[in-house]
Each structure stands twice: as C-alpha cells, then as structure tokens.
Amino acid sequence: MNGKLETSRERVLIVGGGSGMGFALARTLLDEGMEVTIAGRSEDRLAKARQALPSEKHLHAAVVDITQESQVAQFFAGGVRFDHIVTTAADIRGAYQLLPALEMEAARRAIDSKLVGPLLLAKYGAPVLPANGSITFTSGIAAYRPVARGSVVAAVNGALASLACALAVELGPIRVNVVSPGWVDTPIWEFVAGDAKAETLDAMARRLPVGRIGQPDDIADAIRFLMRNRFVTGTVLHVEGGHRLV
Ligand SMILES: NC(=O)c1ccc[n+]([C@@H]2O[C@H](COP(=O)([O-])OP(=O)(O)OC[C@H]3O[C@@H](n4cnc5c(N)ncnc54)[C@H](OP(=O)(O)O)[C@@H]3O)[C@@H](O)[C@H]2O)c1
C-alpha cells in the first residue's frame, strides 16, 4: 500500500475501485475529503485509476485478489485501519452461459469474486472496523429478474443478500448491507455483451421506467448512503431504474 494514512479522516477500502462503480465511489469519497484505498488484482488498472482520480495525497492503492484467503489475510494483517469496507469486485468472464456451455471454472470465478471474496473481506476486515463501521457488498438485478444464461450470477447475487443478513446479526453493531445495481454503463459490459454493448444497453434504456441506463455515480451515491446511514443494516438497496417492475 502506498502512502501514510491520516487518522482524522474517514478511511474507506474499495475493492474494485480501479474501474466502474468502485472508481466512481472513490472519486465521490475523495471529493468529500475521505482517505480512500482502491484495491484490485491488476497493478496497471490501479495505476491508471490513481492517475485519473483527484487526490494523490489521500488516495492509496493495494494489489489484492479477494478470492485468495492468504492475500486478504496478509492485507489486513499489515496494520491497516478502515471505517468502511466496500466491494464492487466481480469476475464474471464466461459466467453468462446456458448450462450445456457453462464451464465450471468460469462459474467458480464468479462465485469466488462475488461471494467468497466478500466473505473473506468480512472475516479479516471486520476486526479492523470500528463499532460504527460498515461493510457493503454489491449484488445485482440478475437475482431479481433472472434470464436464461444468468443462473450463476443470479445465484451469487441472491446469496449475497442472505450473507449480509447473517453478517449484520453476527458483526453488529458493524452494519452490513448490499447494493443491487440494475444495468449500469461500465467496462463489465465488454465481457457480457462484447460488440453488442451499446445496442444492448440502449434497448434496456427504452424498457426501463426511468428511460435510461444507470451511470456509475448512481451506484456510488447509493453506497455512500449505506455507509452513512447508521440505522440501515442487513438490507439490499435496489438501484435499478425500475428494472424489477418491467
Ligand atoms: N455494470 C452493471 O450493469 C452491473 C449490473 C448489476 C450488477 N453489477 C455488479 O456491480 C459490481 C461492479 O460492477 P462494475 O460494472 O463496476 O464492474 P467492473 O468495472 O468490471 O469492475 C470490477 C472490478 O472488480 C475488480 N476485481 C475483479 N475480481 C477481483 C478480485 N478477485 N479481487 C479484487 N478485485 C477484483 C476488477 O479489477 P481487477 O481486474 O484489477 O481485479 C475491477 O476493477 C459487480 O459486482 C457487478 O457484478 C454490475
């Protein structure tokens, strides 16, 4: 990890902060004067994100693969302190498949990055959080409007809701919540739709009650609420433009 943390500012770990929603959250929290650590597997992605984010002084980066217990344990054993832990991490390459084509390696990548990783973050991260701290996971609309090819992602997203409920009870007063995004314009769509990204997102925008696709800032704003509101725990906050209604 780079740089020395100040103790007076709120400190937030954002796993997945190198891109998409996590990156938007990092920018929001830095603008508000918080101390932010972005984490992910790719040093290169983190370096590019650091260049694009506003505050050199209050921004830190850590290479951590949250699917690897030893890496998560080592990261938190380094004496880091946080007030809030957020993960937007997901590796869903190859996970959207009909069952006959589904490769278990891809399924396990999705399960490990979206469910096991958050569990490990809670296991090793909760001990460094203060009583008024929080943990926020990221699930998604796939659990609530399932589609063919989406069984693995639906399952992990659904499981995150149960995980957060159980951890809210076990870890309280630390709060544990989930944000469940709808379709949001981020790099993840290159994996999901490839060249058809723009037309796929446009078609969904026309279907949604709000008439548009989500932007990363829509989700950052919701995560910020979950971090801030001290009476919300064990909750899934749906931020999906009305997708569950259509
Ligand atoms: N975008 C959407 O429309 C949408 C809809 C519903 C739900 N979601 C969910 O919202 C979350 C954020 O999505 P996004 O669109 O912002 O995705 P994104 O832009 O692809 O960002 C995901 C981040 O996760 C990191 N990551 C992946 N595996 C990791 C691991 N094992 N350890 C540490 N970091 C890891 C990646 O960095 P490295 O590759 O460097 O590790 C990347 O920075 C995900 O959980 C996604 O499933 C997205």
The ligand as a Tripos MOL2 file, in Angstrom:
@<TRIPOS>MOLECULE
LIG
   48    52     1     0     0
SMALL
NO_CHARGES

@<TRIPOS>ATOM
      1 N1        -22.4180   -2.8930  -14.6350 N.am      1 LIG1
      2 C1        -23.6170   -3.4590  -14.4970 C.2       1 LIG1
      3 O1        -24.5140   -3.2780  -15.3350 O.2       1 LIG1
      4 C2        -23.9110   -4.3040  -13.2880 C.ar      1 LIG1
      5 C3        -25.2290   -4.7620  -13.1070 C.ar      1 LIG1
      6 C4        -25.5390   -5.4930  -11.9750 C.ar      1 LIG1
      7 C5        -24.5390   -5.7810  -11.0600 C.ar      1 LIG1
      8 N2        -23.2630   -5.3570  -11.2800 N.ar      1 LIG1
      9 C6        -22.2690   -5.6560  -10.2650 C.3       1 LIG1
     10 O2        -21.7180   -4.4360   -9.7970 O.3       1 LIG1
     11 C7        -20.3450   -4.6520   -9.3810 C.3       1 LIG1
     12 C8        -19.4340   -3.6210  -10.0180 C.3       1 LIG1
     13 O3        -19.5040   -3.7980  -11.4200 O.3       1 LIG1
     14 P1        -18.7730   -2.8310  -12.4450 P.3       1 LIG1
     15 O4        -19.6810   -2.7740  -13.6040 O.co2     1 LIG1
     16 O5        -18.3180   -1.6010  -11.7690 O.co2     1 LIG1
     17 O6        -17.5510   -3.7910  -12.8220 O.3       1 LIG1
     18 P2        -16.0590   -3.5070  -13.3750 P.3       1 LIG1
     19 O7        -15.9560   -2.1400  -13.9580 O.co2     1 LIG1
     20 O8        -15.7130   -4.6860  -14.2100 O.co2     1 LIG1
     21 O9        -15.1940   -3.5180  -12.0410 O.3       1 LIG1
     22 C9        -14.9830   -4.6910  -11.3180 C.3       1 LIG1
     23 C10       -13.6930   -4.5170  -10.5510 C.3       1 LIG1
     24 O10       -13.5020   -5.6800   -9.7490 O.3       1 LIG1
     25 C11       -12.1090   -5.9380   -9.6920 C.3       1 LIG1
     26 N3        -11.9720   -7.3530   -9.3730 N.ar      1 LIG1
     27 C12       -12.4600   -8.4090  -10.0770 C.ar      1 LIG1
     28 N4        -12.1320   -9.5520   -9.4780 N.ar      1 LIG1
     29 C13       -11.4090   -9.2240   -8.3690 C.ar      1 LIG1
     30 C14       -10.7700   -9.9720   -7.3640 C.ar      1 LIG1
     31 N5        -10.7940  -11.3160   -7.3740 N.pl3     1 LIG1
     32 N6        -10.1250   -9.3220   -6.3800 N.ar      1 LIG1
     33 C15       -10.0750   -7.9680   -6.3630 C.ar      1 LIG1
     34 N7        -10.6640   -7.1970   -7.2940 N.ar      1 LIG1
     35 C16       -11.3160   -7.8240   -8.2960 C.ar      1 LIG1
     36 C17       -11.5950   -5.5640  -11.0780 C.3       1 LIG1
     37 O11       -10.2350   -5.1580  -11.0690 O.3       1 LIG1
     38 P3         -9.0450   -6.2210  -11.4190 P.3       1 LIG1
     39 O12        -9.4350   -6.8920  -12.6910 O.co2     1 LIG1
     40 O13        -7.8470   -5.3480  -11.4920 O.co2     1 LIG1
     41 O14        -9.0070   -7.1560  -10.2580 O.co2     1 LIG1
     42 C18       -12.4670   -4.3610  -11.4090 C.3       1 LIG1
     43 O15       -11.8260   -3.1710  -11.0190 O.3       1 LIG1
     44 C19       -20.0440   -6.1070   -9.7410 C.3       1 LIG1
     45 O16       -20.2440   -6.9220   -8.5960 O.3       1 LIG1
     46 C20       -21.0740   -6.4510  -10.8030 C.3       1 LIG1
     47 O17       -21.3420   -7.8190  -10.8570 O.3       1 LIG1
     48 C21       -22.9330   -4.6360  -12.3760 C.ar      1 LIG1
@<TRIPOS>BOND
     1     1     2 1
     2     2     3 2
     3     2     4 1
     4     4     5 ar
     5     4    48 ar
     6     5     6 ar
     7     6     7 ar
     8     7     8 ar
     9     8     9 1
    10     8    48 ar
    11     9    10 1
    12     9    46 1
    13    10    11 1
    14    11    12 1
    15    11    44 1
    16    12    13 1
    17    13    14 1
    18    14    15 2
    19    14    16 1
    20    14    17 1
    21    17    18 1
    22    18    19 2
    23    18    20 1
    24    18    21 1
    25    21    22 1
    26    22    23 1
    27    23    24 1
    28    23    42 1
    29    24    25 1
    30    25    26 1
    31    25    36 1
    32    26    27 ar
    33    26    35 ar
    34    27    28 ar
    35    28    29 ar
    36    29    30 ar
    37    29    35 ar
    38    30    31 1
    39    30    32 ar
    40    32    33 ar
    41    33    34 ar
    42    34    35 ar
    43    36    37 1
    44    36    42 1
    45    37    38 1
    46    38    39 2
    47    38    40 1
    48    38    41 1
    49    42    43 1
    50    44    45 1
    51    44    46 1
    52    46    47 1
@<TRIPOS>SUBSTRUCTURE
     1 LIG1         1 GROUP 0 **** ****
